[in-house]
């Protein structure tokens, strides 16, 4: 399986509420969601993943993009994202 954010190999998942639905993540994305540092540029994959047809992935992307909304690339992505 592939990470639903960046496409790397899956290492775990995170449950998205209010619908109990899991999003499959690689070790880097999972750590980042949990607040750990990730390599420079890794979150750029959010700009592609945000167009997923799965609502749980879209919500996770929105939440992560909001963490970086002070950066131009994330602000631009949030401007385009409609949930």
Secondary structure, 3 states (H helix, E strand, C coil): CECCCCCCECCEEEEECCCCEEEEECHHHHHHHCCCCCCCCHHHHHHHHCCCCCHHHHHHHHHHHHHCCCCHHHHHHHHHCCC
